[in-house]
Amino acid sequence: MNALGRSFFQRDPVTCARELIGCTLRWGDCAGVIVETEAYGALNDEASHIWSRPSARAFVANHPAGAAYVYFNYGMHWMLNVLVKGGSEDGFVLFRAIEPVEGIAAMTRRRAKNSSFKIQRPKSNSWLCSGPGKLAQALGVTGRDHGRDFCAGVGVGFFPSATAVEIESGARIGISRAQHLAWRFMLHGSGHVSVKPSSKLRLPEKE
C-alpha cells in the first residue's frame, strides 16, 4: 500500500487529524496504528504554537506540508506533530497515541531505558504509546527529527487504513486555552488511547 502523499497534508488540521485515525505511522524500525490525534490551527486557536510562538510561525513558512514538527514539552518529553498547510488553515496535528504493531521489542527497550515513569510490564502493550510523550520515547523521536519530511519516502511515513474506522471526538487535553474546541480524535473502542473520551460524539466513517 502506498504512503500518504503531500497532498493529504495540504488541507486544514482538523480534517487531517480526523482522517489520520486508523492510518499506520511508520517510524524507522517501528510502526503503529494511529488511535489518537489532536488538531491545532492558526486561526482563533490560542492553544496553538502558531498563535503564540514566532518560531512556530517561521517553521510553517519555511517547511512543506508533511514535515515533522518536534518540540520539547515542559522540559520533559518530546512531542511529535506533522505540519499541515495549503488548505483553509495552516496548523499541526499532534500524535497522542498509537497501537504498536511492529518493533514492539525496540519500543519496550526505549521506554525502559529513557522513561522517567515507573515501567510496568502488563500482558497488554497498551502502556507503550498511550500518550504523546510515551509515543515519542517509544519511537526514539528527538529534536534531531524536527523538520524531517514524512513525505520523502525515507524511513518514515503514513499508510492508509484498509478498512473503515469509527471515530470519536472530544476536548483536547493539557491546555488552558481554547478548551471548547473538540479537536481530539480517537479510534472508537481503542484501549491504547491516552485518556478515554468522556462523551460519545461519533463522526462519519472515512471514505
C-alpha positions as CSV (number, residue, x, y, z in Angstrom):
1,M,0.0,0.0,0.0
2,N,1.4,3.4,-1.0
3,A,2.2,6.0,1.7
4,L,0.1,9.1,2.0
5,G,1.4,11.8,-0.3
6,R,1.9,15.5,0.4
7,S,-1.5,16.5,-0.9
8,F,-3.0,14.7,2.1
9,F,-1.4,17.3,4.4
10,Q,-2.3,20.3,2.2
11,R,-5.7,20.6,4.0
12,D,-6.9,22.0,7.2
13,P,-5.6,20.5,10.5
14,V,-9.0,19.3,11.8
15,T,-9.6,17.2,8.6
16,C,-6.1,15.8,8.7
17,A,-6.3,14.9,12.4
18,R,-9.6,13.1,11.9
19,E,-8.6,11.2,8.8
20,L,-5.2,10.1,10.2
21,I,-7.1,7.9,12.8
22,G,-6.7,4.3,11.7
23,C,-3.7,5.0,9.5
24,T,-0.4,3.4,10.2
25,L,2.6,5.5,11.3
26,R,5.9,4.0,10.3
27,W,9.0,5.4,12.0
28,G,12.2,3.5,11.3
29,D,12.1,0.1,12.7
30,C,8.7,0.6,14.4
31,A,5.1,1.1,13.3
32,G,1.7,1.6,14.9
33,V,-1.9,2.3,14.1
34,I,-2.8,5.9,15.0
35,V,-5.6,5.8,17.6
36,E,-5.5,9.4,18.9
37,T,-4.6,12.8,17.5
38,E,-5.2,16.5,18.2
39,A,-5.6,19.3,15.8
40,Y,-4.0,22.8,16.3
41,G,-4.8,25.6,14.0
42,A,-3.6,29.1,13.1
43,L,-6.9,31.0,13.3
44,N,-8.5,31.7,16.6
45,D,-6.8,28.8,18.4
46,E,-4.9,30.3,21.3
47,A,-3.6,26.8,22.3
48,S,-1.7,26.5,19.1
49,H,2.1,27.3,18.8
50,I,1.3,29.2,15.7
51,W,-0.7,31.6,17.8
52,S,1.9,32.2,20.4
53,R,5.4,31.3,19.1
54,P,7.2,33.2,16.4
55,S,9.5,30.1,15.9
56,A,6.4,28.0,15.0
57,R,5.2,30.6,12.5
58,A,8.7,30.6,11.0
59,F,8.6,26.8,10.8
60,V,5.3,26.9,8.9
61,A,6.7,29.4,6.5
62,N,9.9,27.5,5.8
63,H,8.8,23.9,5.6
64,P,6.4,21.9,3.4
65,A,3.2,20.2,4.4
66,G,4.1,16.8,5.8
67,A,7.2,18.0,7.8
68,A,7.6,16.7,11.3
69,Y,7.3,19.5,14.0
70,V,9.0,18.2,17.1
71,Y,9.3,20.2,20.4
72,F,10.3,19.6,24.0
73,N,7.3,19.9,26.3
74,Y,7.8,21.3,29.8
75,G,11.4,20.2,29.7
76,M,10.3,16.6,30.0
77,H,9.1,14.9,26.8
78,W,9.5,15.3,23.0
79,M,6.2,15.7,21.2
80,L,5.7,14.6,17.6
81,N,3.5,16.6,15.2
82,V,3.0,16.9,11.5
83,L,2.7,20.2,9.7
84,V,-0.4,20.7,7.6
85,K,-0.7,23.7,5.2
86,G,-2.1,24.8,1.9
87,G,-5.8,24.3,2.9
88,S,-8.2,26.7,4.5
89,E,-6.0,26.9,7.6
90,D,-2.4,26.0,8.5
91,G,-1.6,24.1,11.6
92,F,-0.2,21.0,13.3
93,V,-1.5,17.5,14.1
94,L,-0.2,16.1,17.4
95,F,0.1,12.4,17.7
96,R,-1.2,11.4,21.1
97,A,-1.3,7.6,20.9
98,I,-0.7,4.6,18.6
99,E,-1.3,0.9,18.9
100,P,2.1,-0.7,18.3
101,V,2.2,-3.3,15.5
102,E,5.9,-3.6,14.6
103,G,9.1,-3.1,16.5
104,I,7.4,-3.7,19.9
105,A,10.7,-5.1,21.4
106,A,12.6,-1.9,20.3
107,M,9.8,0.3,21.7
108,T,9.9,-1.5,25.0
109,R,13.7,-1.1,25.3
110,R,13.5,2.6,24.6
111,R,10.7,3.2,27.1
112,A,12.5,1.1,29.8
113,K,15.8,3.0,29.2
114,N,14.6,6.6,28.7
115,S,11.3,6.8,30.6
116,S,11.0,8.8,33.8
117,F,7.9,6.7,34.5
118,K,8.0,3.6,36.6
119,I,7.8,1.0,33.9
120,Q,5.1,-1.7,34.3
121,R,5.1,-4.8,32.1
122,P,1.5,-6.0,31.9
123,K,0.4,-8.6,29.4
124,S,-1.0,-5.9,27.1
125,N,1.3,-3.4,25.3
126,S,-1.2,-0.6,25.6
127,W,1.1,1.2,28.0
128,L,3.8,1.7,25.4
129,C,2.5,4.6,23.3
130,S,-0.7,5.7,25.2
131,G,0.3,9.4,25.4
132,P,2.4,11.8,23.3
133,G,5.5,11.7,25.5
134,K,5.4,7.9,25.7
135,L,4.9,7.6,21.9
136,A,7.9,9.8,21.2
137,Q,10.1,7.8,23.6
138,A,9.0,4.5,22.2
139,L,9.8,5.6,18.6
140,G,13.0,7.3,19.6
141,V,11.9,10.7,18.4
142,T,14.2,13.6,19.5
143,G,14.9,17.2,18.5
144,R,17.1,15.9,15.7
145,D,13.9,14.9,13.9
146,H,12.5,18.4,13.8
147,G,11.8,19.2,10.2
148,R,12.0,15.6,9.0
149,D,9.9,15.1,5.9
150,F,7.2,12.4,6.3
151,C,6.6,12.5,2.5
152,A,10.2,11.9,1.4
153,G,9.9,8.2,1.5
154,V,12.9,7.7,3.7
155,G,12.2,5.6,6.8
156,V,9.1,7.4,7.9
157,G,5.6,7.8,6.5
158,F,1.9,7.2,6.9
159,F,-0.2,4.4,5.3
160,P,-3.9,4.5,5.0
161,S,-6.2,2.0,6.7
162,A,-7.5,-0.8,4.5
163,T,-10.9,-0.7,6.3
164,A,-13.3,2.0,7.5
165,V,-12.9,3.1,11.1
166,E,-15.3,4.6,13.7
167,I,-14.0,7.9,15.2
168,E,-14.9,9.7,18.4
169,S,-14.0,13.3,19.3
170,G,-13.6,15.3,22.5
171,A,-11.8,18.2,24.1
172,R,-8.1,18.5,23.8
173,I,-6.0,17.6,26.8
174,G,-3.5,19.5,28.9
175,I,-4.3,23.0,27.6
176,S,-5.7,26.0,29.4
177,R,-6.9,28.0,26.3
178,A,-9.4,27.2,23.5
179,Q,-10.7,24.3,25.6
180,H,-14.1,24.5,23.9
181,L,-12.8,23.0,20.6
182,A,-13.5,19.3,20.3
183,W,-10.4,18.7,18.2
184,R,-9.1,15.5,19.9
185,F,-9.9,12.4,17.7
186,M,-9.8,8.8,18.8
187,L,-10.4,5.4,17.4
188,H,-13.6,4.2,18.8
189,G,-13.1,1.4,21.4
190,S,-9.3,1.5,21.4
191,G,-7.6,0.5,24.6
192,H,-4.5,2.4,23.5
193,V,-5.7,6.0,23.8
194,S,-4.2,8.2,26.5
195,V,-7.5,9.2,28.1
196,K,-10.8,7.6,27.3
197,P,-13.4,10.0,25.9
198,S,-15.9,11.4,28.3
199,S,-18.5,11.9,25.6
200,K,-19.6,9.7,22.7
201,L,-19.7,12.0,19.8
202,R,-19.4,9.9,16.7
203,L,-18.1,11.2,13.4
204,P,-18.7,9.9,9.8
205,E,-16.6,7.0,8.8
206,K,-13.6,7.5,6.5
207,E,-14.5,7.2,2.8
